[in-house]
Amino acid sequence: MSLIKDLEHLDAYCQRVTSLQRGFLISGDESIIAPIAVLRVDATAVIARVTEVVSDDAEQKDRLAHWKEDLTLRKNYVNKLLAARREPGYDATKSSVDVAEGNRTLDAMQADLDGIKASATAKLAVLQAADEALQRKVAWS
């Protein structure tokens, strides 16, 4: 199911961007975070596909909306960190990092994606079971 693949892609996107941002925070090397702009464009397209797929499921729409809100919070948090790293340097960034805030946001985003994925996986299992039952019925005919 493409929805599951898209959700896995969004999870990988979050992990990759977080890794790049941490690399920049440690090194101060701007080239490390250069790929983020391309990753964001790609993620925007995936988010649009996921939004379309879950549009008829109120629970999934709510989870995705919550995930998008968390994504915005995460972007704002990281932008604040990156700006601190660029200006006063690494020591100021270390002192301004609220690790708990960053972890809470990532954990909430992961929970939302996991919930959407679990629902999609359950729907897929129902469809597969129905297909298998139909195939058995056709085979008996």
N, C-alpha and C positions, 0 to 999 in steps of 0.2 A: 504494500500500500504506500503510495507516494507521500501521504500525510506523515506516516511514521518516519520515512526517510527525511522529510523536511524538518520534523521535530529534532531528529538526531543531528541534522545539519545546523540548526539553531543552537543546540547544545554545544556542538563543536566550535561554532562561531564564538560563543561566549567564552569558552575556554581559551581559544586562540587569542582573542583580543586581550583577555586578562593576562595571558602569558607575555604578550608583546608589551603591554603597559608596565608590567612588573620589570621587564628587561630594561625599559627606558628609565624607570624610577631608580633602578640600581646603577645604570651606566651613564645616563644623561645623553646618550647617543640618539639623536632624532631619527636617524635612518631605521632604527628598530621599529618605530611606530608608523613608519610610512605606509605599510600595507593595510593599515586599519581603514583608511578611506575606501579602498576597493572592497574590503571585507564588509563594510557597512552597506555599500550599494548592493552587494550580493544578498546580504541578510534582509534588506528591505524588500527585495523581490520575493524571497522565500516567505517572509512575513505576510506579504500580500496573498500568496497562494494559500497559506494556512488560514488566513482570515476568510478567504472565499470558501474553503472546504468546510470550516466549522460554522459558517454563517447560519445554518439551519438548526443548530444545536445550542440552546440558550446557555447551558452549563459550560460548554466548551468556549463559547463566545466570552463568557464572564472570566474564565480562566485565562484566556488569551489577552483580554483587556487588562487583567491584573498583571500578567507577564509584561505587557507593553509598558505599563506604569512603572514596574520595577526596572525595566530596561532604561527608561528615562532617568529614574533615580540613580541607577548605576552609572550612566553616562555623565550625569552631573557630578557625581562623587569623583569619578576618575578624572574628569576635566579639571576639577579643583586640585587634585593631586598633581596632575601634569603641569598645571600652571605654577604650583608651588615649587615643583622640581626645576622648572625653567628659570624662575626668578631667584629665590634666595639660595637654592642648592639643596643638596641631599639631606643635610642635617635638619633643615627646616621642614622638609617633606616628611622625614621620619617622625618628627614631633607632631605633625598635623594629621598623620594617618590614624583614622579610627578603624582599626581592623575589624572590629565587631560590626560596624556599619556596612563595610564592604562585604563581609561574610553573610550578614543577614540578607542583604539584597540578592547575592548570588544564590543563597539557599532558597529564598522565596521564588526566584526565577526557575530554579531547578524543579521545585515542587510543582509549579504550574505546568511546566513542560511534561513532567512525569504524569501528571493527572490527565492531560490531554492525550498523551501517548497511551496510557492505560485504557482510556475509553476507546480510542481508535483500535487498539489491539483487541479489545473485547468485541467490538463491532465486526472486525475482520474474522475473528473466531466464529461468530454466529453465521456470517456469510459462508465461510468455509464449510461449516457443519451442514448448512442447508444445501450447499453444492454437492457435498459428499452423499447426502441422503438422496438427492435427486439423481445422482449418478448410479447409486445402488438400485433405485427404483427403475431407472431406464435399463439397467443391466438385467433386471428380473423380467422385463417385458419381452 
